[in-house]
Amino acid sequence: MNPSRPGKRRRPGEERVDGGGCMPQPQVSSNGIAEASAGPPPLLASRLTPPVLPEPLLLRPRLTARLDAGTAGPVTLVRAPAGWGKTTLLATWARGAPEPGPAWVQVEEGDTGERLWAYLAAALRGVAEAEEEEPTVPVAPPRPDQLELLAAALAARDRPVLLVLDDLHRVTDPAALTGLEFLLRHTDGRLRLVAGARTELPLALHRLRLAGELTELGPEELAFTDDEVADLLVAHGAPLPATAVARLRERTGGWPAGLRFAALAARDRPDPQRWAERFGGDQPDVAAYLRAEVLSGLTPAARDLLLRAAVAPAVRADLADALTGRGDGGQVLAGLARDGGFLYRDDSDPPWYRAHPLLADLLREELDGLGDDERRDLHLRAAGWYAGHDRPAEALRHALAAGEWDRASELLLSGWPELVPYDREAAAGPPPPAPPAEAVRRDPELALAGAAERAYAGDAATAAAWLREAVVAARSLPAPRRDRFRRLATALELTLARLAGDHREVRAAAARLLATRDPAQVESPDTDDPRTGEDADVRAVAGTALGLVDLAEGDLRAASAAFGAALDAARRAGRPRTELVCATRCALLHALAGELRAAERTARAALELPSCQGWSSRAECAHAHLALALVALHRDQPEEATAHLALTGAAGGDATVAAAAALCRGALLRDAAEPAAATQLLARAREELASAAGDLADRLLAEEADLRSEQGDVDTARGLLADRARAPEPAPVLALALARVELRAGDVRAAGYALPDWDAPVAAEWPLPVRLASGVLDAVLARRGGDDRRAGRLLERVLDLAGPEGHRRVFTRAEPAVRDLLAAHLDSGTAHWPTVSDLVRGADEPAERGPAGAERALDEPLTERELTILRYLQSILSNVEIASELSVSVNTVKTHVRNIYRKLDATRRREAVRRARELRLI
């Protein structure tokens, strides 16, 4: 916020606005309503002051801080649909601002341009009077030819004026918006606009975005966090446990209005926690609000599309067209998602769209109100689309819902390997009806289809019941069909064992499934034989299940082998979803092994698969992003690692995968000088993984011990490692951790004794990061012992191993002595001179990379205006066009460009842009 002058001041709109002007002067009477001597209608004082805040009020400092920061630029836009707390946020911020506060105008429906300018003039003049300055702003609404006078008056002010325009989307007069743009461009930065709107404004915001002068807050920022939800519930007298708070935030999408409805109702319930679990968009108050404020403003075509699309959890444009029978799905969906808040769009190509959870509840309730024939037709359309797009699980669900029993059986027979559930996000909507008993007696595989659909949805109990019914009905099947039925039933048994978490039964069921293979294919697979595809299906499903069990038990080497074989089989059988599951796990296991090139190649290929598009594949794709996060971590690219790690939340349901994510997050927290948070994170992940042994558990223990010893708590670190690191054959990562602890304790000899033999033949099977770190520590110990020649040989060997995969972190984030070791190695000669030179240079630079570091790299920093023009230099705009965009003279632009060239030591535009990107200025 801009500081205000001391002394007595009035908030704008609290007292009358007077002074000369070309229109009759409005005055505020004793009853708070502005009066005019003649001509224009009165101005309402209530529209010139922030509204009264709701009680109880939850302060949200993170958002008011964004508004404070945004007012350093010309425009701050708070844009979201109804109920997202725009007005409450703006009013809270305005009322909490230093005196005299911003000018406030509440825009109403039907405001003409003249009416809007009348309020703007009154609000701006009110600011001048409240600051006890000479009132240079005219009271009367300016005519178009007088905007320059108003701009000049604002530009002449000593300090900027803050203007809040709430509900600016209600302005429909193009001339009024054009005039507002004119003022923003020509007041020399003295007018700072803060606008609240439900939709995108027709203002030329793209120029401000390009220049970095627009601050935007949308539904993502306005959504409540878990902590804010908890605070809101406490303020309403309805506190809930943390798990219920997280569930409520998920159900409401953080929507402020929905959360306030929930909080108000929860305090009157005998069991608020249970009620919060069931809170949805079909609650009367929520449903009425959504109908009145969201759905009523939509076109009939948009509302019809949303209603029909409710038959599926998410839709694409072509799926929407199939459901509506029209061809405008893409245009309608894009328009609805543009304003955000109630229709989400992902980053797929083509994009998928999903309704807000509460809106989805309401739409499904309205969908239930359609006639049976209409609902059946929608399910048939959906089943056809999904079947034609290699999504048999969704197609099966809709075929069963439509009562298309023959199609359901066909989908099971043709797509059973893709009906295996691998995540917990597959379930959507109510279960389809059970097929009639007569249909099951005629076709027992129909019951298997129903069981497979229920298992895919996570309803293991119903799936098991349908499986038993199918087995009874299948007793009369002829031999060929009986063999096929046995294979399908065994695959379903395997799925149910996985859902139950019974690893022993998973292995037994996988063996039974593999036993159904054709003996001829086992001995000599023939690629031209149709049975080859069936054999590949069996190997893909069984191998994937075994790999998941190995991964859960911490046996990473066995898991890698199982997933590798299953991946080959899935590709041969043409099963894209199974391929995605195996590819993402293979990528993660490559990354954990330190095989960075294979991990990156496999992960990026997986993310390009069509089956990795849409919300239903988020959990599988999250494993690929976790692999890329680990790759970036080992290559010492913390920003890229953080970006990929942010996309891995959906993979957290698996304890072993959560442990891998914790290792990555812990390392980033450690690099950010937050050792306490890193230690707590690792300890919690280790507790959650307590039931599983294996490599990941050892790594978590080693990292925690290393962190504690680094902070000086050597005794605790030794206690953590205790017997496991001193066993006859300790895990290499634990032995390495103990060696580091002993070195930090000052016992070089004990450190050397504990250090594992990283160059022995058996070490080739270790994870490469453990082997590299052991080698670096061995070289440090050799140099500490005075054997510089041996230290150089050891370091060269480590560089030989690290180079092909691009490992850098083992050098850049190691003990301080490593930097001296690298520098000495550079002087003594190395086959890796460019790499070592870069590592030494990187060790001299600050750890934090970004604009701040870039500014330090310049002898003379760029000014804000120079940074703005530098961003334009990336485009194809000429100096004349840049000057026009910024409303400055061409000579001014040329002067700034010369200064940019001088400061960046460049002679041409392209060279300046390249240098700026190297310094991360743009």
Buried (B, 14 or more C-beta within 10 A) or exposed (E): BBEBEEEEBBBBBBBBBBBEBEBBBBBBEEEEBBBBEEEBEBBBBEBBBBBEBEEEEBEBEEBBEBBBEBBBBBBBBBBBBBBBBBBBBBBBBBBBBEBBBBBBBBBBEEBBBBBBBBBBBBBBBBBBBBBEBEBBBBBBBBEEEBBEBBBEBBBEBEEBBBBBBBBBBBBEBEEBBBBBBBBBBBBBEBBBBBBBBBBEBEBBBEBBEBBBBBBBBBBEBBBBEBEBBBBBBBBBEBBBEEEBBBBBBEBBBBBBBBBBBBBEBBEEEEEBBEBBBEBBBBBEBBBEBBEEBBBEEBEEBBBBBBBBBBBBBBBBBBBBBBBBEBEBBBEBBBBBBEBBBBBBBBEBEEBBBBBBBBBBBBBBBBBEEBEEEEBBBBBBBBBBBBBEBBBBBBBBBBBBBBBBBEBBBBBBEEBBBBBBBBBEBBBBBEBBEBBEEEBBBEBBBBBBBBBBBBBBBBBBEBBBBBBEBBBEBBEEBEEEBEEBBBBBBBBBBBBBBBBEEBBEBBBBBBEBBBEBBBEEBEEEBEEEBEEBBBBBBBBBBBBBBBBBBBBBBBBBEBBBBBBBBBBBBBBBBEBBBBBBBBBBBBBBBBBBBBBBEBBBEBBBBBBEBBBBBBBBBBBBBBBBBBBBBBBBBBBBBBEBBBBBBEBBEBBBEBBBBBBBBBBBBBBBBBBBEBBEBBBBBBBEBBEBBEEBEBBBBBBBBBBBBBBBBBBEBBEBBBEBBEEBBEEEEBBBBBBBBBBBBBBBBEBBEBBBEBBBEBBEEEBEEBBBBBBBBBBBBBBBBBBBEEBBEBBBEBBBBBBEBBEEBBBBBBBBBBBEBBBBBBBBBBEEEBEBEEBBBBBBEBBEEEBEBEEEBBBEBBEEBBEEBBBBBBBBBBEEBEBEBBBBBBEBEBEBBBBBBEBBBEBBEBEEBEEBBEBBEEBBBB
